[in-house]
Amino acid sequence: MGVRATILSRDPATVELVMPPGAVTPLHVHEDDEDSGVLLEGTIKTWCDGEIHDLSPGSWASLPRGRPHAQLVTSTTPARILAVYHNTHFADFIAEVGIPADRPQPPPGPPPPEVLARVREIGARHQMKVLGPAPAELLAFRR
C-alpha cells in the first residue's frame, strides 16, 4: 500500500496519512468507529456501500461504522489526509502494522495476498475487519 502514517494523538486518535499516487486500501470495515477525516492534498475516490465518491482538497468524509469501504488515490501527487477517530483502535492498528520509515516500503497498489493476510490478522485485534482487495469498480479508475 505504501502509506505513511503519523500518529498525532491517541484518544481521540488523529492520524496524518500520506498515500502515494495509485495507493489503494483493501476493502475493510471499522467495527466500532466511523472512519472520518479531511483530505488536505491530492484526490481520492472512495468506494462505500457500492457507491463511489470523489474527494478533493478540503473534502470531509465520514464513513459510518460497520460499512465496507476502500480508497484509491487518483492524483498524480500524494494524497494527505487528517483522519480522526473517537477511540485508540485505528492508531493502535497503525502502530502495529506500520513499517518504520527507514525500511524499504511496499509499492503503491493492492497489497499482495501475504501482506493482506497479515493486515487482516492485525486488523482483527483492533476492531477492523479486512474483507479482501478493493472492489474492481474502484480499481478500474487506476492509471
C-alpha positions as YAML, in Angstrom:
chain: A
units: angstrom
residues:
- id: 1
  name: MET
  ca: [0.00, 0.00, 0.00]
- id: 2
  name: GLY
  ca: [2.94, 2.35, 0.62]
- id: 3
  name: VAL
  ca: [1.05, 4.60, 3.08]
- id: 4
  name: ARG
  ca: [2.99, 6.78, 5.52]
- id: 5
  name: ALA
  ca: [1.15, 7.38, 8.79]
- id: 6
  name: THR
  ca: [1.96, 9.69, 11.66]
- id: 7
  name: ILE
  ca: [0.00, 9.27, 14.89]
- id: 8
  name: LEU
  ca: [-0.61, 12.78, 16.19]
- id: 9
  name: SER
  ca: [-2.75, 11.80, 19.20]
- id: 10
  name: ARG
  ca: [-4.32, 8.60, 20.53]
- id: 11
  name: ASP
  ca: [-7.57, 9.31, 22.37]
- id: 12
  name: PRO
  ca: [-9.28, 10.63, 20.42]
- id: 13
  name: ALA
  ca: [-6.94, 9.45, 17.68]
- id: 14
  name: THR
  ca: [-5.76, 11.82, 14.99]
- id: 15
  name: VAL
  ca: [-3.58, 10.33, 12.28]
- id: 16
  name: GLU
  ca: [-1.95, 12.02, 9.31]
- id: 17
  name: LEU
  ca: [-1.92, 9.64, 6.33]
- id: 18
  name: VAL
  ca: [0.17, 10.26, 3.21]
- id: 19
  name: MET
  ca: [-0.77, 7.93, 0.38]
- id: 20
  name: PRO
  ca: [1.28, 7.85, -2.85]
- id: 21
  name: PRO
  ca: [-0.34, 8.11, -6.28]
- id: 22
  name: GLY
  ca: [-2.11, 4.83, -7.10]
- id: 23
  name: ALA
  ca: [-2.24, 3.66, -3.47]
- id: 24
  name: VAL
  ca: [-5.35, 1.68, -2.66]
- id: 25
  name: THR
  ca: [-6.67, 0.33, 0.63]
- id: 26
  name: PRO
  ca: [-8.18, -3.12, 0.92]
- id: 27
  name: LEU
  ca: [-11.94, -3.36, 1.38]
- id: 28
  name: HIS
  ca: [-12.45, -3.07, 5.12]
- id: 29
  name: VAL
  ca: [-14.86, -2.24, 7.93]
- id: 30
  name: HIS
  ca: [-14.25, -0.32, 11.15]
- id: 31
  name: GLU
  ca: [-16.47, -2.20, 13.56]
- id: 32
  name: ASP
  ca: [-16.59, 0.34, 16.39]
- id: 33
  name: ASP
  ca: [-15.90, 3.80, 14.96]
- id: 34
  name: GLU
  ca: [-16.55, 6.00, 11.99]
- id: 35
  name: ASP
  ca: [-13.71, 6.48, 9.51]
- id: 36
  name: SER
  ca: [-13.63, 10.27, 9.31]
- id: 37
  name: GLY
  ca: [-11.22, 12.88, 8.07]
- id: 38
  name: VAL
  ca: [-10.42, 15.78, 5.81]
- id: 39
  name: LEU
  ca: [-8.42, 15.49, 2.60]
- id: 40
  name: LEU
  ca: [-5.68, 18.10, 2.71]
- id: 41
  name: GLU
  ca: [-3.88, 17.37, -0.58]
- id: 42
  name: GLY
  ca: [-4.43, 15.20, -3.66]
- id: 43
  name: THR
  ca: [-7.56, 13.47, -4.91]
- id: 44
  name: ILE
  ca: [-9.15, 10.21, -3.79]
- id: 45
  name: LYS
  ca: [-12.02, 8.03, -4.91]
- id: 46
  name: THR
  ca: [-13.78, 6.32, -2.02]
- id: 47
  name: TRP
  ca: [-15.96, 3.23, -2.50]
- id: 48
  name: CYS
  ca: [-18.56, 2.79, 0.26]
- id: 49
  name: ASP
  ca: [-21.60, 0.51, 0.08]
- id: 50
  name: GLY
  ca: [-21.38, 0.23, -3.71]
- id: 51
  name: GLU
  ca: [-21.13, 3.97, -4.35]
- id: 52
  name: ILE
  ca: [-18.03, 5.88, -5.47]
- id: 53
  name: HIS
  ca: [-17.39, 9.34, -4.03]
- id: 54
  name: ASP
  ca: [-14.79, 11.83, -5.32]
- id: 55
  name: LEU
  ca: [-12.75, 13.69, -2.72]
- id: 56
  name: SER
  ca: [-10.63, 16.78, -3.39]
- id: 57
  name: PRO
  ca: [-8.68, 19.04, -1.02]
- id: 58
  name: GLY
  ca: [-10.99, 20.33, 1.69]
- id: 59
  name: SER
  ca: [-13.43, 17.42, 1.36]
- id: 60
  name: TRP
  ca: [-14.63, 15.89, 4.62]
- id: 61
  name: ALA
  ca: [-15.54, 12.22, 4.58]
- id: 62
  name: SER
  ca: [-17.32, 10.39, 7.37]
- id: 63
  name: LEU
  ca: [-17.82, 6.71, 6.63]
- id: 64
  name: PRO
  ca: [-20.22, 5.09, 9.11]
- id: 65
  name: ARG
  ca: [-19.01, 2.29, 11.34]
- id: 66
  name: GLY
  ca: [-19.80, -1.15, 10.04]
- id: 67
  name: ARG
  ca: [-19.87, -0.06, 6.37]
- id: 68
  name: PRO
  ca: [-17.41, -1.69, 3.95]
- id: 69
  name: HIS
  ca: [-15.18, 0.82, 2.18]
- id: 70
  name: ALA
  ca: [-11.93, 1.25, 0.26]
- id: 71
  name: GLN
  ca: [-9.99, 4.22, -1.10]
- id: 72
  name: LEU
  ca: [-7.86, 4.88, -4.18]
- id: 73
  name: VAL
  ca: [-5.51, 7.84, -4.70]
- id: 74
  name: THR
  ca: [-6.27, 9.19, -8.18]
- id: 75
  name: SER
  ca: [-3.99, 12.26, -8.19]
- id: 76
  name: THR
  ca: [-0.50, 12.27, -9.68]
- id: 77
  name: THR
  ca: [0.75, 13.62, -6.34]
- id: 78
  name: PRO
  ca: [0.41, 12.04, -2.90]
- id: 79
  name: ALA
  ca: [-2.86, 12.40, -1.01]
- id: 80
  name: ARG
  ca: [-2.60, 13.75, 2.52]
- id: 81
  name: ILE
  ca: [-5.43, 13.07, 4.95]
- id: 82
  name: LEU
  ca: [-6.03, 14.11, 8.54]
- id: 83
  name: ALA
  ca: [-8.07, 11.22, 9.94]
- id: 84
  name: VAL
  ca: [-10.00, 11.43, 13.21]
- id: 85
  name: TYR
  ca: [-11.28, 8.53, 15.35]
- id: 86
  name: HIS
  ca: [-13.17, 8.52, 18.66]
- id: 87
  name: ASN
  ca: [-11.03, 5.79, 20.20]
- id: 88
  name: THR
  ca: [-7.50, 4.37, 20.02]
- id: 89
  name: HIS
  ca: [-8.14, 1.32, 17.82]
- id: 90
  name: PHE
  ca: [-7.02, 2.78, 14.47]
- id: 91
  name: ALA
  ca: [-3.91, 4.40, 15.98]
- id: 92
  name: ASP
  ca: [-3.07, 1.09, 17.67]
- id: 93
  name: PHE
  ca: [-3.57, -0.72, 14.35]
- id: 94
  name: ILE
  ca: [-1.25, 1.74, 12.57]
- id: 95
  name: ALA
  ca: [1.39, 1.34, 15.28]
- id: 96
  name: GLU
  ca: [1.33, -2.46, 14.91]
- id: 97
  name: VAL
  ca: [1.03, -2.82, 11.14]
- id: 98
  name: GLY
  ca: [3.37, 0.04, 10.24]
- id: 99
  name: ILE
  ca: [6.78, -0.28, 8.65]
- id: 100
  name: PRO
  ca: [9.44, 2.10, 10.00]
- id: 101
  name: ALA
  ca: [10.25, 4.88, 7.51]
- id: 102
  name: ASP
  ca: [13.91, 3.81, 7.27]
- id: 103
  name: ARG
  ca: [12.97, 0.36, 5.89]
- id: 104
  name: PRO
  ca: [12.01, -0.41, 2.27]
- id: 105
  name: GLN
  ca: [8.38, 0.47, 1.63]
- id: 106
  name: PRO
  ca: [5.97, -1.60, -0.46]
- id: 107
  name: PRO
  ca: [4.98, -0.22, -3.85]
- id: 108
  name: PRO
  ca: [1.64, 1.55, -4.24]
- id: 109
  name: GLY
  ca: [-1.28, -0.58, -5.26]
- id: 110
  name: PRO
  ca: [-3.18, -3.52, -3.85]
- id: 111
  name: PRO
  ca: [-1.20, -5.48, -1.28]
- id: 112
  name: PRO
  ca: [-0.09, -9.00, -2.22]
- id: 113
  name: PRO
  ca: [-2.04, -11.87, -0.59]
- id: 114
  name: GLU
  ca: [0.54, -12.50, 2.16]
- id: 115
  name: VAL
  ca: [0.50, -8.81, 3.19]
- id: 116
  name: LEU
  ca: [-3.30, -8.74, 3.05]
- id: 117
  name: ALA
  ca: [-3.39, -11.79, 5.36]
- id: 118
  name: ARG
  ca: [-1.10, -10.02, 7.86]
- id: 119
  name: VAL
  ca: [-3.17, -6.83, 7.71]
- id: 120
  name: ARG
  ca: [-6.34, -8.90, 8.21]
- id: 121
  name: GLU
  ca: [-4.88, -10.60, 11.29]
- id: 122
  name: ILE
  ca: [-3.66, -7.34, 12.86]
- id: 123
  name: GLY
  ca: [-6.87, -5.51, 11.96]
- id: 124
  name: ALA
  ca: [-8.97, -8.09, 13.80]
- id: 125
  name: ARG
  ca: [-7.11, -7.24, 17.02]
- id: 126
  name: HIS
  ca: [-8.08, -3.57, 16.59]
- id: 127
  name: GLN
  ca: [-11.79, -3.77, 15.67]
- id: 128
  name: MET
  ca: [-11.14, -3.55, 11.93]
- id: 129
  name: LYS
  ca: [-12.23, -6.33, 9.61]
- id: 130
  name: VAL
  ca: [-10.34, -6.60, 6.31]
- id: 131
  name: LEU
  ca: [-12.71, -8.17, 3.81]
- id: 132
  name: GLY
  ca: [-10.39, -8.51, 0.81]
- id: 133
  name: PRO
  ca: [-8.98, -6.47, -2.05]
- id: 134
  name: ALA
  ca: [-10.58, -3.20, -3.12]
- id: 135
  name: PRO
  ca: [-13.66, -3.64, -5.36]
- id: 136
  name: ALA
  ca: [-12.98, -3.97, -9.11]
- id: 137
  name: GLU
  ca: [-15.20, -0.97, -9.84]
- id: 138
  name: LEU
  ca: [-12.83, 1.19, -7.76]
- id: 139
  name: LEU
  ca: [-9.68, -0.36, -9.22]
- id: 140
  name: ALA
  ca: [-10.99, 0.46, -12.71]
- id: 141
  name: PHE
  ca: [-10.00, 4.10, -12.01]
- id: 142
  name: ARG
  ca: [-6.29, 3.25, -11.58]
- id: 143
  name: ARG
  ca: [-4.00, 4.97, -14.04]
...
